[in-house]
Amino acid sequence: MTQHLRFARITRMPGFRVLAGIGMVAGIVAIGGCKLDNNLGPGGSAQGLIQFVNAAPRYGFVNLKVDSAAAFPLQQYATGASAYIASLANARQLTARDSANANTLAASPLLIANQSVYLVILTQRTTGGNLLVFPDTVSAPPANDVGLRLINVSPSAGPVDFYITGSDSTLATASATNVVYEGTSAYIYVPNTGVLRVRVTTAGTKNVLLDVDASRLTAGQARSIVLLDAVGGGLPATSLGIPDRG
């Protein structure tokens, strides 16, 4: 069954601003559904944006701390959220903990450049987890095109192939092959002629694990499609669409 592209509750545009009347709290301001622009304003603090996704099905809720501040409390599995993070001369320390017992699952330093965006994904390991960090460096797609990439963080899927098609449902040539767990494809740029489908198959086969309708995307937009396990783990696979541009 074809799924509609499900977007994480992450809204972003190319720039940043300090939220009027809120300011920075411990270097972090949750943005919720607020739109961003490219005006920091007079005296605006140097800052970046972290988009955090809980992609570890073993952990229904996790907390992500930036240094000692709870930037993303109780982040539910298969969801995402965003927060401004102050840009400092030294690296910030990211620590993901299981909300159920406060056990540390993964930790990673991150030097946050001013006016930069980072996608941070908690993945599942045999024991604990891992934090994947993807700086957002995507350029504008060519005229009339959209950009799509696949990030495979489904523990149950194994290596996968990535197809992007229009109304023709034939899986003739994969856009990317053998994308391993915790791996990613390059951005693939294609025109959206009214029907745009993304399908993910078991590597080397036509066994479809995910079928997503991405037709709502418009020219100039770029998205990361995060391949996930079902809630609680295992297949059927599901996905989140992360706004990278537009």
N, C-alpha and C positions, 0 to 999 in steps of 0.2 A: 504494500500500500504506500502511495506517495504521501510524504509528510510535507507540510508547509514549513518553510525555513523559519525556525523559532529563534528569535533574537534574545540574547541576554539583555537584561535591563541596564544597558550601558549606552549612554548617549554621549557622543563626542564629535567635535569639529576640529579643524586644524590647529586652533590656538587655545589659550587659557585666560581666565580672569579670576581675580579674587572675588568671592561672593560677597556682595555689599551687605553690611550689617552683621556678617557672621565672623569673618576673619579666620585666622589660622588657630586651631586648637591642638596643642601639642604637635604642630606641624602637619596636621591632617584635617581636611574638611570633606565630609561625605557629600557627594553631589546629587545622589538620587536621580531624578529625571531632569535636572537643570541642563539647559544647553550651554555650550561653551563658545566663546568667541576668541579673537586674537588680541584683545585689549587687556593687558595686565593693569593698566591704570597707574596714576601717580603713586609711587611708593609701594607698588605691588611686590609681594615677596616672591623670590625665585622659587619656582615650583614645577613639578611634573605631574603626570597622571598615571595611576596604576589601575588597570582593569584586572580584577581577580576572579578566577573561576575555580570552583571546587569540582574537580574531575576525578575524585577518588571515591568510588562507590562504596567502599567499606565504611566510610565515615560520613554519616548522614548530615552532620553539621560540624564545621571547623571554625576556628578563630585564626585570623592572620594578624599578627602584630608587626608594626614597624617600629623598631627599637622597643620601647616599653609601652607604646600606645596601641590600643585595640582599634586598628584601622577597619577591620572587617570582622565584626563579631557574629557568630552563629550563621555563617555562610552555608546555605543548604546545598546538598549535592545537586549537580547539574544546573546551577544558577551562577550568575555573575553580578558584580557590582563594581563601582568606581569610587576613587577618592583622590583628591589632590594631596600630594606629598611634598613637603618643603624640600628644595634642592640645597644640599649642604656640600661643603668641601670634601667631607668624608663620606664613605659608603654608609647607607642605612642598613640595618639588619632586619631581614624578613624572617619571621618564625611562624610556622603553621602548627597549630595544636588541635587535638581532638577535643571538641566541646564537651564530650561525655566525661572525660577524666583528666583533661589538661595535659595529657602526654604529648611531648613534642614529636611531630611527624616528619618535619623537614625544616631546614633553615638555609638561608642564603644571603650573602651581602649583595647590595645593589647600589651602585653609584648613580644617583638620579641626576641627569643633565637637565638644565633649565629648559622649560617648554618642550619636554619630550614625553612620549607615551610608551608605557610598557604593559604588555599582556603577561600576567603571571598566572600560571596554571599549576594547581596542586594535583599531582598524579599519584597513582597507587603503586607501591612496590610490594614484594613478598612480605617485608616487614616495614611498617611505616609508609613514608611517601617520598616525593621528590618535588622540588619547585622548578618548573621550567619558566624561563624568562625570555620573552620575545620583544625586543625594542621595535616600535612601529616605525619602519623606514620606507613604507610603500610610497611609490610615486604615483602621480595622477595617471589613471588608465588612458590609453589612446582614445581619440575622439570616438564617441558612440559605443565604447566598450565598458564592461564591468570587469573587475578583477576578483578572482576567487583563489583561495589556497585551502588546503586540507591540513589539519593538525590531528594526528592520530593519538588519542589518549584513552582508547578503549582497551582495557586489559584483555577482554575476551575476543576481540576481533582478529588479533594477529596482524601480520603484514597485509596491506590492502592496496588495491588499484583505485584510481580516481578518474571518473568520467564526467564530462560536461557536455550536454547535448541540448538541441532545440526540440522541435516537435517530432523529429525522427528519433525513435526510441532505440535504434540499433546501437549496441555497444561495439562499435567498430574499432576505434583506436583510443586507448586510455590517454588522458591528459597527464597523468603521473602514475608510475608503477612502483610497487613494492615499498610503499610508505610504511615504515616499521613503527612499532609502539614507541611513543614519545618523539616520533619523527614528523617532518612536515614536508609538503610539496613546495615548489616555487609558486608564485602567483601566476595564474593562468588568465589571460585577457581574451575575452570573447564578446561579440555583440549580443545584446538581448533583443531578439526580434519578436518578442511577445510571449514565447515559451522558452523557459530556461530551467533545465533539470540537472541536478547533481546526483550522481549515483556512485556509491562506494561498494566495491566487490572484494571478496576474498582474493588475495593476490594470485594472478595467473589463471583465474576462473571468471565465469560470468555469474557466479553466485552473489546476488545482490544483498548486501547487508543494510544499506541505507538508500532511500530514494526520496530526494528532497525537491520540492518545487521552489525555485528561487526567482520566479518570474517577476516578483514585485521590485526587484532591484532595478535601478535606473542608471543611465550612462554617467560615468564618472565615479561611481561607488566602488569600493573595494571591501571585501569581507573575508574573514577567516572562518572556515567551517570546522568546528571542533567536534570530532567524532567521539562519542561517549558510550559507555555501557548503559543499559537500562537501570532505573532506580533499584538499588539493592544488588546490582551486579549482573553480569551475563548479557545474553542477547534476548530480544532484538535490540540493535543499536539505536541510538538517538543522537541528536546533535544540537549545538548552539551556534548561532551566527553572531560573530563579534564585529562591531563596526570598526573598520580600519581607516576608512576615508569616505567622506560624503554622507 
